[in-house]
């Protein structure tokens, strides 16, 4: 009937939208994981692989690798926190903005690690 919020397959539009939101939240959670795992792989490359095949001082690369590992762990942990915040917000029919402090910290750490990597590449060549 006109004006009813149901599809011909029996799903209510609002319920279907909630399902899509939960699935999007799950995909975003997995993206936090992928980002964290990528940082962990970069930490292995920078902290272990590069020093083992180069004739450069090891400690700057190990320090940089440790920084990327910490960032990776932080991404995974924040992803779990964010997933829960969104799930709870959807249950309350609200929207939960990401914590600006975390986003600023991730940005600052990423810029610092990137600049340190750039500096190592330029100095060590």
Secondary structure, 3 states (H helix, E strand, C coil): CCCCCECCCCCEHHHHHHHHHHHHHHHHHHHHHHHHHHHHHHHHHHHHHHHHHCCCCCHHHHHHHHHHHHHHHHHHHHHHHHHHHHHHHHHCCCCCCCCHHHHHHHHHHHHHHHHHHHHHHHHCC
